[in-house]
């Protein structure tokens, strides 16, 4: 069994069996038909993935690696808040007539801040620190900017990324470990999507900074399954998983801003039947 499948099955079973049901409570999300979108939720789910052992992509169903990478690069590389720069429609519900999602995600990434060494945006500062001060305990991003929340069409869900370096005792190389903090997550729609995205980011940052990828740790404050997703999840976690595929990142790319979705792939990727037309709460 692929480790990502094992983690996903245990997490979903625990949420459904032991979580808090919000039915009848005051909730913000709703379905397209206007009815409240209730959840079963667990507080502070923490999952750890060792990227040296396995790439954590689900085999229970397919996760679209290139599309996930495209959205990641839209935020971290293009630093865009406009869906016209994105090659999918996952943000359409939150975009205005001009395609903007407001001062969210990529917008926050491109804002420059003053440091002793000069002006950097958050992404460039991460890269600078990893190359020049890898044992710093201050290498992180945070896009939950309270000053701009009122101008965001959706508050950031995945809001903070922390980078921390250790050393591999055998090779002597620096190891890049990361932590993704999420305030909220729709398990069916987004869990493995985000796991894959930030695992890819860890691989990319490690490669362009001369390191090897280590642990990716995923911390979710409100980890939930929507009421209309429970039957789908129940069926999904009964499936037999396949062996984990092999991850490939184009070894020729050494500059983070040169990566494209075509520079990532998974080889020997087997997966279960895709789930179509998943209802999405808005």
N, C-alpha and C positions, 0 to 999 in steps of 0.2 A: 504494500500500500504506500502511495506517495504520502510523505509527511504532511503536506498541506491538506490533503483529504482527511487524514486522521484528526488534525487540529480542528478542521471545519465541522466534522461530524460531532466531535465531543462538545464543541462550543454550542452548536445548534441544539443538541439534546439537552444540555444544561439550561439554556435559555427557556426552551419550551417547558421543561419539567419543573424548573425551580425559579423561573423569572416572575416579575411583577406584571400583572395584567392591567393595562390602563383603560380598559373598557368602561365607558360612562364618565370618565374624568374629562376635565377641560384640556384639550390638545389643540395645537396649532395646525398640524398637517391634515389634509383632507384628500379624498379621492376625486377623480374627475367629475363624478356625479354629485359632488358636494357633500357627501356623507363624511363624518369624521374618520380619520385613519388611525385606529387604535393599534397598540403594540403589546407584545410581551417583551420585557426588557431585563437586562442584568447590568449592574453597575461595575465599571472598571474591569473589563476583560483585557487580559494581557497575554499576547501570543508571541512566542519567540521562534525565529527561523534562522538556522545557520546556513548562510549562503555558500559556504565552502563545501557543504555536503549535498545540497539539493536546491533547485530553483522552485520556490513555493507557488506553483501554478496548479489549480484544481484539475483533476482528471474526471471527477464526477460529472462535470459538464465543461464545455469549452470556455475559457477566458480569452477574449480577443487581445492578444499581446500587442499587436501593432496599434490598434485603436487606443488601448490604455496608454501606451507609450506616447502616442500623438497628443493625448490630453495632458500628460505629464510635461511634455516639452512646450506645449502651449502656455503653461503656467511658468515653468522654471527656465525655459530657454527663450521663447518669444516674449515672455512676460506680458502677455496680452490679456485683456478683459473683454475682447470682442469675438463673438462666435464666428465671424467671417474669417478668422485666422485658424479656426478649428475644423478638422475634416470629419466631424460627426455632428449629430443633432442632440447630444445629451444635455446641452445647456439651453436649448431653445425656449423652454418654459420660463426661464429667468432672464431672458434678454429683452431689451426694449426695441423700439422700431428701428434703431440704428445698429442693433446687434450687440450693444454693450450690456454687461452684467453689473455695471456700476464699479465702485472702487473696491472690488473684491479680487482675490486670488492674484492673477498676474499683475494687476495694477499695483498691489502692495509690493510685489517682488522687484519692480523696477524703480521704486522710490529710493533715492540716494540718501545716505546718512553720513554724518561726519565722524571720522575716527582719527586717532593720532596720526595715522599713516595717510590720511586723505579721505576723499569721498568714495563710498562704495554702495552699490545696492546689496541686498541680502545675499543673492546668489554669488556675486563676485567676491563678497567678503568671505563666504564659506570656502571658496576655492583658494583665495589668498591665504587664509589661515591654515588650511590643510597642507599647503605647500610650504609655508613659512613658519608655522607655529603649531604643528600637528598635535602636540600634547596639551594644547589649550583646552580648558573646560568651558569655554564660552562660544564654541562653534555651533551656532543654531540660527534658525529662522523662526519668525512668528508673524503671521499675517492677520491675527485677530486684533486689529487696530480699533480701539474703542472710539477714537475720534471720527473714524470714517464709517462706522457701522450703519448709520442712518442713510448712507449713500450706497450701500451694498444691496443688490437685489436678493442675495442669499448670504447669510452669515457663513463664514468659512467652517466647514466640518473638519477637514484635515487642516489644522491651523499651525502646527509647530513641528519642526524637524530638528533633532539634535544629532550632532556628529561627534564621535569619540574614537580616538585611535589607541590601539594596543599594539603589541608586537608578537609576531609568530616566532615561537622559540626555535623551531626547526630551520626555517629559511632566513630568519632575521629581518624579514620584511614587515613594514607597517601594515596593520590590519584596520580597515575602516568599518566601524560599527555605527548603526543609526537607530534612532527612536522616532517613530511617528506618533504624535498625539492627535487624537480625534475627540471632539466633544460629543459626537453623535455618529451613528452608522446604521444604515439600512443593510442588514446582513445579506439578504438575498441579492439585492441589486448591486451592492458596492463592496462587500468585504474582500473577496479575492481580487477584484479590480484594483483596489487600493494597495493590497499586499503586493501584487505584481508590479504596479507602478513604482512604488518606493523601493522595491528590491532592484528594479532596473536602475533607478536613480543611484542607489548605493553602488551598483556595479559600475555605472558610468563615472561617478565621482572618484571611485577608487582607481579606475584605469587612467583617468586624466591626471591624477595626482601621484601616480607611481606606487599605488598600494594594492593590496588584495582585499576583496570584500569579506566581511566577517558576519556578525549577527545583525539581523534586522528585527527590531522589537516593535510590536504594534500595540499601542495602548488606546483603548476605546472607553470613554467615560460612560456613555449611554449606548449600549450595544443591544439593538432591538430587531425583532422580527415582526413585520406588520401582520395584522389579523388575516388579511387576504393572501398572505404568503405562506402561512403555516402549512396548509395541505401540500403546497409545492415543495417546501423544505422537507416535510416528512417523507415524501417520495424520493427526493434527491439524496437524502442521507441513507436510504436503504440500498442505493446502487453499489455495485462492486467497482472499486477504483482500479485504475491502471498504474503501472510503474511510472515514476516521475520522469519527465523528459529531460533532455540535456539543453542547457541554456547556452546561447552563442551571442557574443557581443563583438562587433567588428574590431579586431585588434589594431587596425590601422588608425583608428580615431583616437587622438590624444588630447584634443581640445573639446571641452564640453559643448561648445557652440557649433561644433561640426556634426554632432550626432543627428540622425534622422530615424524615423521608425523603421526604415529598411536596414538599419544597423543592428537590429535585434531579431532573434528567432529562437524557437525551441525545436529541437530535433527529436524525432521519434515520439511526437506528441499524440497519444491516444486519449480519447475522452468519450464520455457518455453522450446520449442524445441531448441536443440543445433545447433549452426551455424558451419558448417564444411568447411574445406579447405579455410580459410580466407587467402587472399594473403598478404604476409608480405614484406614490403619494406626493402631493405638492403643497 
